[in-house]
Amino acid sequence: MAEQDIQMGGRRAEIARKTNETDIRLAFNVDGEGISEIETDVPFFNHMLDLFTKHGLFDLRVDAKGDIEIDDHHTVEDIGICLGQTLREALGDKKGIKRYANVFVPMDEALAQVAIDISNRPHLEYRAQFPSATVGSFTTELVHEFLWKFALEARITLHVIVHYGHNTHHMVEAVFKALGRALDEATSIDPRVKGVPSTKGVL
C-alpha cells in the first residue's frame, strides 16, 4: 500500500510516495525552463528523464530509491505513476490548454512519433520494436511500463510509434524527446480557447 502526499501551486505539483519497493519525491512544473535534478539508481533512465525535461521546457526534480537489487522495474514504474499524478494535479481544470499534439523527432537513423490528447481518458497505444532488449543495464521493455503508468495516472491518451531505427539507444532517446515536445505543446495555453477545448465543457 502506497503512502503519498501531493502538494500544488500554479501549474506545478509535487509528490512524496513511499512503498515497500520504492521511496520517491518528485516535483514537476509544467511552465518551467528545462531544468532537471534527477537522482535515481537507474542511470540510463536518468538520462531519458533529463531529455524529456529539456525538450519539454519543464522543471523536474526526482529523488528516487528503489529495490534495484531485484531489478529496475519498480523504480521506473513508480516514477511513471508519480509523474502522471503530478501532471494531472498541475493542470487542474485544464482551461485554455491546446489539448492535442503530434510530434515527430528524428535521432540520427531513428524516427519516433508521439501524439497526445489530454482527454481524461487514459490509454496507451505503443508501437515500438527495439533491436536490443537492453541499453547498457536498462531493459527496454521498461519504456512501455513507464509510458503506460504515466498515461494511466495522468489520464491522457498517448500514442507512441517508433517508425524505424537501428540503434536502440537512439530509438528510445527519440521517444523521450518527442514525449517532452508533444506534452509541452498539448499543455500550452492558447489565448483563443475559452474554458476547456471540449464540447462536453469538461476534460
C-alpha positions in Angstrom: 0.0 0.0 0.0 1.5 3.4 -1.0 1.7 6.3 1.3 1.7 9.5 -0.6 1.1 13.2 -0.4 0.5 15.7 -3.3 1.0 19.4 -3.0 0.2 22.0 -5.6 0.9 25.6 -6.6 0.5 27.3 -10.0 0.8 24.7 -12.8 3.1 22.6 -10.7 2.8 19.8 -8.2 5.0 17.6 -6.0 4.5 14.2 -4.5 6.1 12.1 -1.9 5.3 8.4 -2.3 6.7 5.5 -0.3 6.0 1.8 -0.6 7.9 -1.3 0.4 9.6 -1.2 -3.0 10.3 2.5 -3.7 10.7 5.8 -1.9 10.1 8.7 -4.3 10.0 12.5 -4.0 9.1 14.2 -7.3 8.3 17.8 -8.2 7.0 18.8 -11.7 6.5 22.3 -13.1 4.7 22.4 -16.4 5.7 26.1 -17.1 9.4 25.6 -16.4 12.7 26.3 -18.2 14.0 22.8 -18.9 15.8 22.4 -15.6 16.2 18.8 -14.2 17.5 17.4 -11.0 17.3 13.6 -11.4 18.6 11.2 -8.8 17.7 7.6 -9.3 19.7 4.4 -9.3 18.9 3.8 -13.0 21.5 5.8 -15.0 20.0 5.4 -18.5 16.5 6.4 -17.2 18.1 9.5 -15.6 19.3 10.4 -19.0 15.9 9.9 -20.6 14.1 12.0 -17.9 16.7 14.7 -18.4 16.0 14.7 -22.2 12.2 14.7 -21.6 12.6 17.7 -19.3 14.9 19.7 -21.5 12.9 19.3 -24.7 9.5 19.9 -22.9 10.8 23.0 -21.2 9.5 21.7 -17.9 11.2 21.7 -14.5 11.5 18.2 -13.0 13.1 17.1 -9.7 13.2 13.4 -8.9 14.8 11.7 -5.9 14.1 8.0 -6.0 15.3 5.0 -4.2 14.1 1.5 -5.2 14.8 -2.2 -4.9 17.2 -2.3 -7.8 18.9 -5.4 -6.3 15.8 -7.1 -7.8 15.7 -5.1 -11.0 14.8 -1.6 -12.2 11.1 -2.3 -12.8 9.6 -0.9 -9.6 11.6 2.3 -9.7 10.8 3.1 -13.3 7.1 2.1 -12.9 6.6 4.2 -9.7 8.3 7.2 -11.2 5.8 6.9 -14.1 3.0 6.9 -11.5 4.3 9.9 -9.7 5.0 11.9 -12.8 1.5 11.2 -14.2 -0.2 12.2 -10.9 1.7 15.4 -10.6 0.9 16.3 -14.2 -2.8 15.7 -13.6 -2.8 17.8 -10.5 -0.7 20.6 -12.0 -3.1 21.0 -15.0 -6.1 21.4 -12.7 -9.3 22.1 -14.7 -7.2 22.3 -17.9 -8.8 25.6 -19.0 -7.2 27.2 -22.0 -4.9 24.3 -23.0 -4.3 23.2 -26.6 -5.1 19.6 -25.5 -3.7 17.9 -28.6 -0.2 17.5 -30.0 1.6 15.3 -32.6 5.3 15.5 -32.7 8.0 13.6 -34.8 11.6 13.6 -33.6 14.5 12.1 -35.6 17.6 10.9 -33.8 20.1 10.1 -36.5 18.7 7.0 -38.2 15.7 6.6 -35.8 12.3 8.3 -36.1 9.8 8.5 -33.2 6.3 9.9 -33.2 4.3 10.9 -30.1 0.7 12.0 -30.2 -1.1 13.2 -27.1 -4.7 14.0 -26.1 -5.1 15.4 -22.6 -8.5 13.8 -22.6 -9.2 12.4 -19.1 -9.4 9.1 -20.9 -6.2 7.1 -20.1 -4.9 5.0 -23.0 -1.5 4.0 -24.4 -1.0 2.8 -27.9 2.6 1.7 -28.2 4.3 0.5 -31.4 8.0 0.0 -30.9 10.3 -2.9 -31.7 13.9 -2.4 -30.5 16.9 -4.3 -31.9 18.2 -4.9 -28.4 16.5 -6.0 -25.2 18.8 -3.7 -23.2 20.7 -0.4 -23.4 23.5 -0.9 -21.0 21.8 -2.4 -18.0 18.4 -0.8 -18.8 15.7 -3.2 -20.0 13.9 -1.7 -23.0 10.5 -3.2 -22.0 10.5 -0.7 -19.2 9.9 2.1 -21.7 6.4 0.7 -22.2 5.9 0.2 -18.4 6.8 3.9 -17.7 4.7 5.3 -20.5 1.6 3.2 -19.6 1.8 4.1 -15.9 2.4 7.8 -16.8 -0.6 7.8 -19.3 -2.8 6.0 -16.8 -2.1 8.3 -13.8 -2.1 11.5 -15.9 -5.4 10.3 -17.5 -4.2 11.1 -21.0 -4.4 9.3 -24.4 -0.8 8.6 -25.5 0.2 7.1 -28.9 3.9 6.3 -29.3 5.3 5.0 -32.6 8.9 4.3 -33.4 8.8 4.2 -37.2 12.3 2.9 -37.7 15.8 2.8 -36.4 18.8 0.5 -35.9 20.4 1.8 -32.7 18.3 1.1 -29.6 19.7 4.0 -27.7 18.8 6.4 -30.5 15.3 4.9 -30.8 14.5 5.3 -27.0 16.0 8.7 -26.9 13.8 9.9 -29.8 10.7 8.7 -27.9 11.6 10.7 -24.8 12.4 13.8 -26.7 9.2 13.5 -28.7 7.2 12.9 -25.5 8.6 16.1 -23.9 7.9 18.2 -27.0 4.4 16.8 -27.5 3.5 17.3 -23.9 4.8 20.9 -24.0 2.6 21.7 -27.0 -0.5 19.9 -25.6 -0.3 21.7 -22.2 0.4 25.1 -23.8 -2.2 27.8 -23.2 -3.9 29.1 -26.3 -5.5 32.5 -25.6 -8.2 31.8 -28.2 -9.5 28.9 -26.1 -12.4 29.9 -23.8 -12.8 27.4 -21.0 -11.7 23.9 -22.0 -11.3 22.6 -25.6 -14.2 20.1 -25.4 -17.8 20.2 -26.5 -18.6 18.4 -23.2 -17.5 21.5 -21.3 -15.1 19.5 -19.1 -11.9 17.4 -19.6 
